[in-house]
Amino acid sequence: MMRPDKREINELRPITFTPNVAPHATGSVLVSFGNTRVICACTVEENIPGWMKYQKIKGGWLTAEYSMLPYSTLDRKRRDISQGKLDGRSSEIQRLIGRSLRAVIDLKQLGHRTLWIDCDVLQADGGTRTASITGGAVAVAIAMNKLLAEGKIKQSPMKKLIAAVSAGVYQQTPVLDLNYPEDKDAAVDFNVVMTEDLEFVEIQGAGEESTFSRAEMDQMLDLTEAGITHIVELQKAAIEAAESAEPADLEGLVNAFK
């Protein structure tokens, strides 16, 4: 079996993180999984939602928004605002991003704050939700380090990193990190979110008009576990680099798309 981009079945696409791409956000990163590119930004608001105040819930909150820009796909994608509502896919993905990140945030320790995680897809080639979760975690970590440096918090409420990656059965073979041609034709599609110590946060998996065996599921989970182990190391390097890096310049961002 030959994958469209000639990768091995257990090989990730090239993954890069460009930190500090949104100067007005508390923490931000441009994450690339091959040709999938997403800007993830964390903005800290010194307030909490009204429902938390009404219910007198202590601590803070984290919420996420996800959007695919019109030019992120081959055919222009209409903006949700032009349709008068958020489409079902975007709504489901942003709930996944929020759930995943809240799993590793101590909301009580966060204090009277809201973390807004914005994930904007610049280019889509499969795996936009997993890239958003992975980049979102880096953006939050950068933001928390900034609050620590400014003395606004004494300890980071982020308990550990999380990352996500896809796997699937393509041409009867389990493979890691599907790009769009593979995702389109996959018989089975999995998205796996794990912590840096390899605890599961969420698993989404389904046969695409097909079924799959326990052995195939185990193979896909093994592939994603190995992939996430590598991704976490890249996340840590990006977070460390962000502390000394200047905001990314426009020319660098443009070059990233060439």
C-alpha distance (Angstrom), angle and dihedral (degrees) to the residues before:
residue distance angle dihedral
M1 . . .
M2 3.80 . .
R3 3.80 118.5 .
P4 3.83 115.8 -138.1
D5 3.82 92.0 -110.2
K6 3.82 93.4 37.0
R7 3.82 94.8 -114.6
E8 3.79 122.3 151.0
I9 3.81 115.0 -104.4
N10 3.84 90.9 -105.1
E11 3.82 96.2 41.5
L12 3.79 123.2 113.6
R13 3.76 121.8 -143.3
P14 3.84 113.6 -106.2
I15 3.81 106.0 -73.7
T16 3.80 124.0 -157.7
F17 3.80 136.1 172.0
T18 3.80 123.2 -155.7
P19 3.83 107.5 -169.9
N20 3.80 129.2 -153.5
V21 3.80 97.0 25.6
A22 3.83 93.9 142.6
P23 3.83 107.4 52.3
H24 3.81 95.0 -169.8
A25 3.82 93.7 54.2
T26 3.79 118.9 85.2
G27 3.80 89.8 -126.5
S28 3.80 130.6 3.4
V29 3.78 143.4 166.3
L30 3.79 140.1 179.2
V31 3.80 105.6 -135.3
S32 3.80 122.1 -164.8
F33 3.78 127.0 -166.6
G34 3.80 99.2 -177.7
N35 3.79 105.4 -63.0
T36 3.80 93.7 -11.9
R37 3.81 108.5 99.3
V38 3.79 126.6 -179.3
I39 3.80 131.9 175.1
C40 3.81 109.1 -142.0
A41 3.80 118.8 -169.3
C42 3.79 132.8 -179.8
T43 3.81 116.9 -155.3
V44 3.80 119.4 -172.3
E45 3.79 115.8 -143.3
E46 3.80 116.8 -166.8
N47 3.78 92.3 -136.6
I48 3.80 141.1 64.2
P49 3.82 132.7 -130.0
G50 3.77 118.2 -82.2
W51 3.80 93.0 -116.7
M52 3.82 89.9 60.5
K53 3.80 91.0 51.7
Y54 3.82 91.3 47.3
Q55 3.81 92.3 49.9
K56 3.83 91.3 41.1
I57 3.80 92.3 -126.8
K58 3.79 113.1 171.8
G59 3.78 122.9 -131.5
G60 3.76 131.3 23.2
W61 3.78 141.4 -66.6
L62 3.79 141.4 -122.4
T63 3.78 124.4 -152.7
A64 3.79 134.0 170.9
E65 3.78 138.4 -147.8
Y66 3.80 124.2 -163.2
S67 3.77 129.0 -167.2
M68 3.78 137.8 169.0
L69 3.78 110.2 -143.4
P70 3.82 114.7 -128.0
Y71 3.81 93.1 -109.6
S72 3.82 95.5 46.1
T73 3.82 93.1 93.6
L74 3.80 134.8 49.6
D75 3.80 91.2 -106.2
R76 3.80 114.6 44.8
K77 3.78 111.3 -97.4
R78 3.79 114.3 -140.8
R79 3.79 115.1 -122.4
D80 3.78 114.1 -107.9
I81 3.80 90.7 -125.3
S82 3.81 89.8 60.5
Q83 3.80 88.7 58.4
G84 3.78 93.6 46.7
K85 3.79 95.1 -121.1
L86 3.80 144.0 51.1
D87 3.78 110.9 -93.0
G88 3.79 117.8 -117.0
R89 3.80 95.4 -111.8
S90 3.81 94.0 52.4
S91 3.79 91.0 46.6
E92 3.81 92.3 51.1
I93 3.81 92.8 47.4
Q94 3.79 95.8 49.2
R95 3.81 90.1 49.9
L96 3.82 88.1 52.3
I97 3.82 91.5 50.6
G98 3.81 91.7 49.3
R99 3.82 94.2 46.6
S100 3.77 91.9 47.7
L101 3.80 95.4 51.0
R102 3.81 94.6 42.5
A103 3.81 87.5 57.4
V104 3.82 89.8 69.4
I105 3.82 100.4 34.5
D106 3.81 122.9 89.6
L107 3.80 96.4 -140.4
K108 3.80 93.4 -169.9
Q109 3.79 91.1 54.0
L110 3.80 89.9 47.8
G111 3.78 88.3 69.9
H112 3.80 127.8 -156.2
R113 3.83 93.2 -17.7
T114 3.78 141.7 108.2
L115 3.80 122.3 -142.8
W116 3.79 111.8 -149.5
I117 3.80 112.5 -159.6
D118 3.80 113.0 -163.8
C119 3.79 118.4 -171.2
D120 3.80 115.8 -172.9
V121 3.79 117.8 -177.0
L122 3.79 111.5 -140.6
Q123 3.78 96.2 176.1
A124 3.80 128.3 10.6
D125 3.80 124.0 -152.4
G126 3.81 100.7 146.6
G127 3.79 130.6 -59.6
T128 3.80 99.4 52.9
R129 3.81 92.9 147.4
T130 3.79 94.0 50.1
A131 3.80 91.2 46.3
S132 3.81 89.3 49.7
I133 3.79 93.0 53.1
T134 3.80 92.1 45.3
G135 3.80 93.7 47.4
G136 3.80 92.1 40.3
A137 3.79 90.2 58.6
V138 3.81 90.4 52.6
A139 3.81 91.5 48.5
V140 3.82 91.3 51.2
A141 3.81 92.1 48.2
I142 3.81 91.0 50.8
A143 3.81 90.4 48.4
M144 3.80 93.1 49.7
N145 3.80 91.0 49.5
K146 3.81 88.2 52.8
L147 3.82 91.8 51.9
L148 3.81 89.2 49.3
A149 3.80 91.6 50.8
E150 3.80 90.5 49.9
G151 3.80 91.5 49.9
K152 3.80 93.5 -119.4
I153 3.81 92.1 124.4
K154 3.80 130.4 25.7
Q155 3.79 96.9 -151.2
S156 3.78 132.5 19.6
P157 3.80 112.8 -104.2
M158 3.80 88.4 -150.4
K159 3.80 103.2 101.6
K160 3.81 97.2 -171.2
L161 3.78 142.5 -20.6
I162 3.77 124.1 -89.8
A163 3.79 130.1 -160.4
A164 3.78 136.0 -179.7
V165 3.77 136.8 -153.2
S166 3.77 138.0 170.1
A167 3.77 132.0 -121.4
G168 3.77 132.5 179.2
V169 3.77 148.3 164.8
Y170 3.78 107.1 -95.4
Q171 3.79 120.0 176.9
Q172 3.81 88.7 -9.8
T173 3.81 92.2 -55.2
P174 3.84 128.5 105.1
V175 3.81 109.1 -122.5
L176 3.81 135.9 178.8
D177 3.82 129.0 -119.4
L178 3.79 104.2 5.0
N179 3.79 120.3 -142.4
Y180 3.80 120.1 -151.1
P181 3.85 98.8 -85.4
E182 3.80 89.5 50.4
D183 3.79 94.3 43.1
K184 3.83 90.7 49.8
D185 3.81 93.0 53.8
A186 3.82 100.6 31.7
A187 3.80 117.5 125.9
V188 3.82 90.1 -153.0
D189 3.81 128.7 25.7
F190 3.83 125.0 -163.3
N191 3.80 131.6 -179.9
V192 3.79 115.4 -169.0
V193 3.82 127.9 -169.4
M194 3.81 117.7 -166.2
T195 3.78 138.7 168.5
E196 3.77 122.9 -116.8
D197 3.82 89.3 -98.1
L198 3.82 89.1 53.7
E199 3.78 100.1 -105.6
F200 3.78 114.3 146.9
V201 3.79 118.6 -111.0
E202 3.79 98.3 173.3
I203 3.79 139.3 -14.7
Q204 3.80 121.6 -160.3
G205 3.76 115.8 -175.1
A206 3.77 139.0 153.3
G207 3.75 142.3 158.2
E208 3.79 113.1 -110.8
E209 3.81 97.1 -133.5
S210 3.78 85.1 -39.8
T211 3.78 142.4 84.2
F212 3.80 131.7 -124.3
S213 3.78 135.6 -153.5
R214 3.79 130.4 -121.5
A215 3.81 87.9 -111.9
E216 3.82 91.4 55.1
M217 3.80 90.9 48.0
D218 3.81 90.7 50.9
Q219 3.80 90.2 49.6
M220 3.80 91.6 51.6
L221 3.80 92.0 48.6
D222 3.81 90.5 49.4
L223 3.81 90.0 50.7
T224 3.80 93.3 49.6
E225 3.80 93.0 46.5
A226 3.80 91.6 54.8
G227 3.80 90.6 44.3
I228 3.79 94.1 50.6
T229 3.81 91.1 49.0
H230 3.81 88.4 60.0
I231 3.81 94.5 41.2
V232 3.82 91.8 54.2
E233 3.79 90.6 56.6
L234 3.80 89.3 53.5
Q235 3.81 90.0 48.4
K236 3.79 91.9 53.0
A237 3.80 91.7 50.4
A238 3.82 90.9 49.7
I239 3.81 92.8 49.8
E240 3.79 91.2 49.9
A241 3.82 91.5 47.5
A242 3.81 91.5 50.3
E243 3.79 92.2 65.5
S244 3.79 92.5 66.4
A245 3.80 100.3 25.8
E246 3.78 122.8 104.5
P247 3.81 118.9 -132.6
A248 3.80 109.5 -74.1
D249 3.78 112.8 -99.8
L250 3.79 123.8 -125.5
E251 3.79 92.6 -115.0
G252 3.80 90.4 57.0
L253 3.79 91.2 51.8
V254 3.78 92.1 49.0
N255 3.79 90.8 50.0
A256 3.79 89.7 52.1
F257 3.79 88.6 67.8
K258 3.79 97.1 48.9
